[in-house]
Amino acid sequence: MKKLFKDDDWLPRSEYFKTIRGQKMKYFYRSVKHRGRYEFNLFRLSKKAMTAADKRTLQRELLLQMKKQGRTMHRGKVALRLFVSPNEKNPPNIYNVTKNLLDLFSAPLGKRDIKRKGLLYKDDKQIAYLSVCYQMYRFTPSVIVEVFPFGDLIKDIELANNIISELDDQEYLAKIGETFPANGDYHFEEAVENYRYLMKNKYKYVTANDKRFYEAMINFNLRIIQDHMLKSNRLKINDIYHLFDALGLMEKKEFLSVEEQKKMSDMLAKTVLRLQSKIALPKIPIEGGETRQYEEQIRQAFTQFKSRWLQFEKLFSPIWLEILYKSPLTNYPFYKDLENIANNIIKSFNKIYGEKLRMGDHVPELYCISGYEILEIPRLPEDKEDGYVIVALTEGHLGYNDLVSRVKKVINHRYDD
């Protein structure tokens, strides 16, 4: 029997791969074996701005990088991350760039140049997780795309959840946003008290000081409150784990029966979907020709959120959208591209909050939405529950901190199992 060394003991191979260290070894193997990363320098990003020659050059460069890495076209469901850094004077919106690039990464433009059915993947329908980061005003324009099997992402989430459940380093977990600081957030609590005091004594402050000074004080404290809310809104790794566990896609717990685990995971999954700070959007329309009506319903949902939460009456910094999607219950196969769902949400959001955000007199305008990630929750054949679209507004001014990035940080954290 093959055995592997661990902490002065010899473990059977099957036992070793049940340990955290063994699971991490499998994670690193998956990352090297299955994950492709490709980088391009693009000065024009939108479909209208790019010429036919630009698009063909991009596809040839993609194939060249795939060949160097020994990668082939993905045939199953994939997770795709897109990092876009434009330096145009008036860069296109995030949804225009995403749609153009995803199209170019799938179907070859001309069969004369490229004689194959697909490039990174064959069809957008294969994308079950999409993450897009849009960082403006960098010195070098670049596009980085990372793609790997969706099944690997589910395994990575399970491993990260197992590590979090046994990790004692709460300070590190709070730092990456997977738990709250043990002593609370002093600045947030102080800002709440200051805001209440200012609202209560508005006449006194406006009379004694300039009105603009009073508004500046209000905005200063609201910004701190909003930042705290955005951080706390983020879906945690164990939240995502519970959603997949409820579908039976995670390993069974040894200390629970099948019925007990199913009951517990269903309860936790429903708790995640009912969190008050999340925005429940209307279900995706099944029939065609309902897009305008659907976008109006989304705008109404954002308007209600804005009026309900005073701290989100206006935005003080760019945000990141987290979207959970489960297809509606139908009697026939139904699919909607994740990119199209995200585009409808972003356009409706911009109608309510505006497309761009001015941070200061000497700072260039930024798009309100600096990125988003949308995760499709699979619908199993025996699943009779209806679908949903859940949106969370989270912090978007700290760079790339999506689900995959946070899972990686947890797994790579130094840990003695």
N, C-alpha and C positions, 0 to 999 in steps of 0.2 A: 504494500500500500504506500502511495506517495505521501510524504509528510513535509510540512513546511515549518521553518523555525520561527518561534515567536516567544520573546521574553523568557529565555532559558528553558523553554518547554518545546517539545515536538508535538505538533498538531496534525491530525489527518487533513488532507487537502480539503475535503468537504466541510470539516469543522472550521478550518482557517478562514474560508471564504464567507463564513457567517459572522466573523468578527468585523469590527469597524475597519481595522487595518486591512483585512482581506478585501472588503468592499471598496475601500479607497484604491487598492491596487487595480481592481476591475474598472473603476472610474477612470483612472489614468490610461488604462488600455483602451477604453472606449473613446477617450478624447483623442488619442493618437491615431487610432484605427479608423474612426468614423467621421471625425470633425474636420471639415474643410474651411479654410479662411483665405479670402482673396481680396486684394487691395488694388485700387485704381486711382489714378489722378485724372479727374474730370473737371473741366472748366465750365461745361454746359450740362445741366442736369434734367431739365424738363423736356417733355416730348417735342414741344414746338422749337425749343432752342437747339436741340441736338440735330445735326444733319444725319443723312443716311450713312455717310462715311464714318461719322463719330460712332454710330450704333454698331456698324460692322466691326470697327476697330475694337470696341469694347467686348463684343462677343468673341472675337479671335483671341484677345488677350485673356479672357476668362478660360477658354479652352486650353490655352497654353499653360496657364497656372494650374489648371486641373490635371493636365498631363504630367507636369513636374511633380505634383503631389501624389500622383497615382490614384486620382479620384475618378469616379464614373457618375453618370446620372442617377439620382435617387428615384426609386420606383414606388416607394411607400410614403407614408406621412412624414413630414419633416418639420423641424423647428428652424426658423430663419431669423437671424439678427442682422440689422442693417444700420451702419454708422455712417452718416452723411455730414460732411463738413464743407459747405459752399463758401466761396469768397466773392461771389458776385455782388455788385452794388445793390441790386434789388433781387435777391434770391427768390426762387419760386417757393410756393407753399409746400408744406411737408407731404400733403396727399398727392400733389402733382408729381413730385419727385419719386415717391414710393411706387406709384402705379407704373410710371415709365420704366423704372429699374427692374421691377418684378417681371414685367412683360419681356424685357430684354434678357433676363436670366433664364427664361423658359424656352420660348420658341425661336429658332434661328430665323433671321430676316430673309435670307435667300438660300435656296437649296443648292445653288451653284457653288456658293462659298463654303457652306457647312452642310454636309450630307448626313444629318441625323435628326431625330424627331424632337429631342429636347436637349437642354444644356445642363443646368444644375438640377432641374426637375422637368417633368413633361408638362405639368399643368398647375395653375395656382391652387386648385382644389387639394393639392397635396400638403399645403401649408396649414398646420394645425396650431402653430405658435408663431406669432410675428412680433418682433420687437424692432422699433425704429427710433434711433436717436438722431436729432437734428441740431447740430451745434454750429452757430453762425459766427462769422468774423474770425476764422482761424487763418493763419498765414498761408498754409498750403491746402488747396482744395483736394479732398479725398473722399473716396467711397470704400468702405470695408464691409464685406458681406461674409457672414459665417453661417454655415448650414450643416445640420446633422440629423440623424433619425429622431423622430418624435418619441419613440420608445426609449431612447437613451435619456431624454429629458425626464421622463417619468421615473426611471431608475435613479437618476441623479437627485430628484426631489425626495425620493424615499430615503436615500442615503443621508442627505442633509438633515432631514427630519429626525433620523435615528441619532445623528451626532448631536443635534440640538437638545434632544431629550436626555442625553447623558452628559452634556457639557456643563461644567461648573462656572465657566468664565462668562458671567452675566454682563460684565462690563463690555466685553467684546461684542456680545450679541446686541447690546443696546447701541453700540457704536455703528453697527451695520444695519440697524433698524429692525431687528428681529424680536426685540422685547423693549420694554420701557425702563428708563433708569431707575435703580432701586430707590433713590431718594426723591423721585419725581423731577419735574422740570421747574427749577426756581424762577427762571426768567419768564416762563409762561404764566405761572401763578401770580407773579408780581405784575405782569402786564394786564391780567384780568382785573386785579384789584385797582390798578391805575386807571384802566378804561372805565370801570364802574364809577370811580370817584370823579373822573372828568365829565362823564355824562350827567351825574347827579349835580355837579357844580358848574354847569355850562355857563350860566349867566354871570357868575362870579368871575370866571376865567376870561370870558369875552369882554367884560367890562374893564377888568384890570389890565388885560393884554390885547394885543392885536388879534383879530379873528383868525388870521392866517396862522398865527402861532398856535392857537387852540386846535385848529384842524391838523396842523403838523404833529401835535402831541397825540391826537386821536389816531392818526394814521400810523404813527410810530408804534403804538401799542397794538393796534390791529394787525400790523405786519408780523409782530412776534406771535400773536395768537394764531394767525393764519399759518405761519410756518410750522407751529406745533401741530396744528390740525392736519396739515398736509403730510407730516411725518407719521402721525398716528393712523392716517387713512390707508397707508400702504398695506396691501395684502401680504401677510406673513407666509413663510414657507410652509408652516404647519397648517395654515388655512387651505393652501392649494393641496397639500397632502390629504386632508380630510375629504376634499371633493373627489379625488381619484380613489381614495380608500372606500368611499361609499359605492363606487362602481365595481368594487372587487378587484381593482388593478394593482393593489399593494399586497405584500406578503401577509399571511395570517399571523396574528399574535398568538404565541404559544399559551398564554395564560387566559385566553378567551375562547369560547366556543364559536362556531361559525355564526350562529344566530345572535350571540351577544355582540360580536364584532360588527355585524351588519347593523344592528340596532344602534350601537354607539356611533358608528361612522355616519349613518343617516342623520342622526340628531346633530352632530357636529357640523356636517355639511350644510344643513338648513340654517344653523346659527350663523355661519359665515355669510350666507346669502341675505340674511335679514339684518345685518349690521346697519344701524341708523345713518351712519355717515356715508353709506354707499348710495348710489343713484340707480334705482330700478327703472330701466327704459322700457318702452313698449316692445312687444315681441316682433321679431322680423316678419314683415308681410310675406305671405306665401304666394299670393297672386301677383301677377305683373301689373305695372301701371299704377302702383300705390306709393311710389317713392316720395313724391311731394307731400302727400298726406302723412307718411311716416316721419319725414324730416320735421314737419310741423309738430307732431306729437313729441319728438325728441326735444325740440325747442321749449315746449311747454314743461317738460320734465326738468330741464335745466333752469327755467324761470322759477319754478316752484322751489327748487333747491336753493337758488339765489335769495329768494325772499324768506326762506325758512332759516337759513344760516347767515346771520348778520355779518360774520367775519368774512364771508365770501361775496359780499355785495360788490366788491371790485377786487381785482388781482393786483398784488404788489410785486410778484416775480413770476417768471415762466413756470408752467406746471407740466406734469407728466400724467398721462391718462393710463389707467389700468382697466382693462376690459375683460370680463368673463362672458363667454358666449356658449350657449347650448342651443342647438337647432330646434325649431318648433316641432311638435308632434304632428306627423302627417301619415296618411295612408300610402304614401309613395315616397321614393327617394327624393330628398331635398338637400340642396347645398347652396351656400352663399359664400363667396370669397371673403376671407377675413379682412383683406385690404379694403373691399367695398363697404363692409360694415363700419370699419374705423373711419373711412372717409365721410360717410353720412353723419357720424357722431361729431367729427371735428368741424365740419361745415356748420352744423347746427349750433355747436358750442361757440363758434366764432360770431354767429349772429347775435348771441346774447352778451358775450364778454368783449367782442371786438377781435380782430385778427392779430393786431400788433400791440405791444406793450412798451410804454416809454418809462425807463427806469430813472431818468434824470436829465437835466439840461444838457450835459456834455456826454451822454451815453447814447449810442445808436439804438434805434428801435429794434426790439426783438419780437419774434412771433410768440404769442401767448402760450402755445403748446410747443414745448421743446422736444417732445417725443411721446411715444405710446407703446404699449404692448397689449396684444390681444391673444387670449388663450381659449382654444376651443375645448370644451368639456365633451368627451365622446358620448354619443348616444348608442347604447347597447340595444340589441334586438328586442329584449324583453322589457325595456324601459318604457313605462307608460306615463311618466311625468312630463309636463309641458316644458317647453324651452324657456330661456330667459336671456336678457342682456343686462349685465350689472357693470356700472362704471364707478371707479374711485379716482378722485383727484389727489395726486400726491406731488411731492416736491420734484421740480424739474430743473433746478439751476445748479445741481451738484454733479453734472455729468452722467455717465452711464452707470446706472444702479438698478438694472432690470432684474427680473427673477433669475435668469441664468447667471448673472454676475454675482448675485447674493448667494446663490447655491454654491458657486465656485469658491467664494470667500469662506463659507462655512467648512467646506470639505478640505480646503487648503490650510485651514487654521491648525496650528501645532496642537496635537492631541495625543495623549497616551491612553490607549484603550486597555 
